[in-house]
């Protein structure tokens, strides 16, 4: 689901010529948030330096907050009327009857949308003549409702937030309930789980296929899923993801299926189920996309990096999740890409002397999986930071590097040469670290054989 850089509600109430040229959806939002929707017969227009005062009579009232604005009532409102406005003064003076959206401001009424949607009419009508794009109306209705739901949650008023979410439109109800659950989760409100369950039930009640205004059943579910996951409503996100998975698998258009799988992958990652997330990613048909997501996956953790103590544990869980994938090709791909990310995170710390010690946990988790470059880095780190047992640890990791994956040809021979430089006692200690016996002469080839196991 797209996220506006600035809350749309802030744009709704910003006035002035500087905002002319907004996207159409923002003018739609202003009309949706207007106080009054009227048809007005214009009697007089007064131009005050590009801002006109319009006086007239209300002919039709479609929506109004002021009880006095009934048919036959006098009315006055302001709107921009400079030459570059939607309604220049001369055009405004020539209009005898308009349909207009107004909002209350200090001192009176003004046009809510700078006149962008104001319509000149030949005669009054019993039904509104301004008809906005239904897709934009749905989008901006959701945006405004979402903002108001957040405000109610911030006031610790979940019942008020839920009243705003329980709209008649079935698809919009799903999305707004998911928004409410996510907002509640962010504020740790007790209603989070129940609201998430209500959102899921509302989605389950939707008709099959695309028989909905706007988004179909699957797209509505995916939008709700993403909202729940981004908001931290993990239990609901994981449950909805499990329900959506079979519908995603049934999609026959590869590009659409891949897009849905990526939403599912992202939601499961954010909801702390990396094994299920990788199972979804494994089904994505585009190899490049899979690699890119695997490279980005660790960064789902905020402030991921080798210097963050929590990052090594997070990365260890990701690699462990990759190791249990059932598709052998994807399993190898995922382990390789994640180990490379761990290696790079550790290698970046080595360049800063005071952070060298912090590189060990990140390098070690990849080295344990026989990632050769990470094992080689561990060998160097152990020589530098390993203390009295550092040489034996270094020999152990040199042996792993010589038999690990992601290494250049000839790595085994290079490792054998390096191991030959260690003393017999150091090689014997390394053999014990590798799970073998340190008795007798421990030659480099024995260490390599132990490491290969």
Residue pairs with C-beta under 8 A, 6 or more apart in sequence:
1 175
1 223
1 226
1 227
4 143
7 147
8 25
8 26
8 29
8 140
8 143
8 144
8 147
9 29
9 33
9 143
9 144
9 147
9 148
11 19
11 22
11 26
11 29
11 30
12 26
12 29
12 30
12 33
12 144
13 33
13 103
15 105
15 110
15 114
16 80
17 50
17 80
17 82
17 84
17 85
19 114
20 80
20 84
20 85
20 86
20 114
24 133
24 136
25 136
25 139
25 140
26 140
27 113
27 114
27 116
27 117
28 117
28 132
28 133
28 136
28 137
28 140
29 140
29 143
29 144
30 101
30 103
30 112
30 113
31 37
31 101
31 112
31 113
31 117
31 130
31 132
32 137
32 140
32 141
32 144
33 103
33 112
33 144
34 63
34 101
34 102
34 103
34 112
34 113
35 64
35 65
35 66
35 102
35 103
35 104
35 109
35 112
36 61
36 63
36 64
36 65
36 66
36 69
36 101
36 102
36 103
36 109
37 61
37 62
37 63
37 64
37 99
37 100
37 101
37 102
37 128
38 58
38 59
38 60
38 61
38 62
38 64
38 69
38 75
38 99
38 100
38 102
39 58
39 59
39 60
39 62
39 97
39 98
39 99
39 100
39 121
39 124
39 125
40 54
40 56
40 57
40 58
40 59
40 75
40 77
40 97
40 98
40 99
40 100
41 56
41 57
41 59
41 96
41 97
41 124
42 54
42 55
42 56
42 92
42 95
42 96
42 97
42 98
43 55
43 56
43 57
44 54
44 55
44 56
45 52
45 53
45 54
45 55
45 81
45 89
45 92
45 93
46 52
46 53
46 55
47 81
47 89
50 80
50 81
50 82
50 85
51 78
51 79
51 80
51 81
51 82
52 78
52 79
52 80
52 81
52 87
52 89
52 92
53 76
53 77
53 78
54 76
54 77
54 78
54 79
54 92
55 74
55 75
55 76
56 74
56 75
56 76
57 72
57 73
57 74
57 75
58 69
58 70
58 71
58 72
58 73
58 74
58 75
59 71
59 97
59 124
60 71
60 99
60 124
60 125
60 126
61 69
61 70
61 71
62 128
65 104
66 104
69 75
75 109
76 108
76 109
77 100
77 102
77 108
77 109
77 110
77 111
78 108
78 109
78 110
78 111
79 85
79 87
79 92
79 110
79 111
79 114
79 115
79 118
80 86
80 87
80 111
80 114
80 115
81 87
81 88
81 89
81 92
82 88
82 89
85 114
85 115
86 114
86 115
86 116
86 118
87 95
87 115
87 118
95 120
96 120
97 120
97 121
97 122
97 123
97 124
98 118
98 119
98 120
98 121
99 118
99 119
99 121
99 128
99 129
99 130
100 111
100 115
100 118
101 111
101 112
101 113
101 117
101 118
101 130
102 109
102 110
102 111
102 112
103 109
103 110
103 111
103 112
111 118
117 130
117 132
119 129
119 130
121 129
134 213
134 214
135 214
138 169
138 172
138 213
138 214
141 172
142 172
142 175
142 176
142 179
145 164
145 165
145 167
145 172
145 176
145 179
146 176
146 179
148 161
148 164
149 161
149 164
149 165
149 176
149 179
149 180
149 183
150 161
150 179
150 183
152 158
152 160
152 161
152 164
153 161
153 180
153 183
153 184
153 186
153 187
153 189
154 187
156 187
156 189
158 180
158 184
158 189
158 191
158 195
161 180
161 183
161 184
162 177
162 180
162 191
162 195
164 176
164 180
165 173
165 176
165 177
165 179
165 180
165 195
166 173
166 176
166 177
167 173
167 176
169 213
170 202
170 205
170 206
170 212
171 206
171 212
171 213
171 214
171 215
171 220
172 214
173 202
174 199
174 202
174 203
174 206
174 220
174 221
174 224
175 220
175 223
175 224
175 227
177 195
177 198
177 199
177 202
177 224
178 196
178 199
178 223
178 224
178 225
178 227
178 228
178 233
178 236
179 227
179 231
180 195
180 199
181 192
181 195
181 196
181 198
181 199
181 228
181 231
181 233
181 236
182 227
182 228
182 230
182 231
182 232
182 233
183 231
184 191
184 192
184 195
184 233
185 192
185 196
185 228
185 231
185 232
185 233
185 234
186 231
186 232
192 233
192 236
193 233
193 235
193 236
195 233
195 236
196 228
196 233
196 235
196 236
196 237
196 239
196 240
197 236
197 239
199 224
199 228
199 236
199 240
200 236
200 239
200 240
200 243
203 217
203 220
203 221
203 224
203 240
203 243
204 243
206 212
206 217
206 220
206 221
207 217
208 217
209 216
209 217
210 216
210 217
211 217
212 220
215 223
217 247
218 244
218 247
218 248
218 251
218 260
221 240
221 243
221 244
221 247
222 244
222 260
222 263
222 264
224 240
225 237
225 240
225 241
225 244
225 263
225 264
225 267
226 263
226 266
226 267
228 234
228 236
228 237
228 240
228 267
228 271
229 237
229 266
229 267
229 268
229 270
229 271
230 270
234 270
234 271
234 272
237 267
237 268
237 270
237 271
238 268
238 271
238 273
238 276
241 264
241 267
241 268
241 271
241 276
244 260
244 264
245 264
245 280
248 257
248 260
248 261
248 264
248 280
249 257
249 283
251 257
251 260
254 285
257 283
257 285
258 284
258 285
258 286
258 289
261 280
261 281
261 283
261 284
262 280
262 281
262 284
262 289
262 293
264 277
264 280
265 277
265 278
265 280
265 281
265 284
265 293
266 277
266 300
268 274
268 276
268 277
268 280
269 277
269 297
269 300
270 300
274 297
274 317
274 318
274 321
275 321
275 324
275 325
277 297
277 321
278 321
278 322
278 325
278 330
278 334
279 325
279 326
281 290
281 293
281 294
281 330
281 334
282 290
282 325
282 327
282 330
282 334
284 290
284 293
290 330
290 333
291 333
291 337
294 333
294 334
294 337
294 338
295 337
295 341
297 318
297 338
298 304
298 311
298 314
298 315
298 318
298 338
298 341
298 342
298 345
301 308
301 310
301 311
301 314
303 311
304 311
304 314
304 345
305 311
305 345
305 348
306 312
306 345
306 346
306 348
306 349
306 355
306 358
306 359
306 362
307 349
307 355
307 358
309 361
311 345
311 362
312 342
312 361
312 362
312 365
315 338
315 341
315 342
315 345
315 362
315 365
316 365
318 338
319 335
319 338
319 339
319 342
319 365
319 366
319 369
322 331
322 334
322 335
322 338
323 331
323 335
323 369
325 331
325 334
335 369
336 371
336 405
336 406
338 366
339 366
339 369
339 371
339 374
339 406
340 366
340 371
340 373
340 406
342 362
342 363
342 365
342 366
342 371
342 374
343 362
343 363
343 366
343 371
343 373
343 374
343 377
345 362
346 359
346 360
346 362
346 363
346 366
346 374
346 377
347 359
347 363
347 377
349 355
349 356
349 358
349 359
349 362
350 356
350 359
350 377
350 380
350 381
356 381
356 384
356 385
357 385
359 377
359 381
360 378
360 381
360 385
363 374
363 377
363 378
363 381
364 374
364 378
366 374
366 375
367 374
367 375
367 377
367 378
367 397
367 400
367 401
367 404
370 400
370 403
370 404
370 405
370 451
371 404
371 405
371 406
372 400
372 401
372 402
372 403
372 404
372 405
372 406
372 407
372 411
373 401
373 404
373 406
373 407
374 404
375 397
375 398
375 400
375 401
375 404
376 397
376 398
376 401
376 407
378 393
378 397
378 400
379 393
379 394
379 395
379 396
379 397
379 398
379 401
380 394
382 390
382 391
382 393
382 394
382 396
382 397
383 390
383 391
383 394
384 390
386 393
386 394
389 429
391 422
391 423
391 426
391 429
392 426
392 429
392 430
392 433
393 430
393 433
394 422
395 419
395 422
395 426
395 427
395 429
395 430
395 447
396 430
396 433
396 434
396 447
396 451
398 415
398 418
398 419
398 447
399 415
399 419
399 430
399 434
399 444
399 447
399 448
399 450
399 451
400 451
401 407
401 411
401 415
402 411
402 412
402 414
402 415
402 416
402 419
402 448
402 451
403 412
403 415
403 448
403 451
403 452
404 411
404 451
412 448
415 444
415 448
416 444
416 445
416 448
417 444
419 427
419 444
419 447
419 448
420 444
422 430
424 441
424 442
427 442
427 443
427 444
427 446
427 447
428 438
428 439
428 442
429 438
430 442
430 447
431 437
431 438
431 442
431 446
431 447
431 450
432 438
434 447
434 450
434 451
434 453
435 450
435 453
436 446
436 450
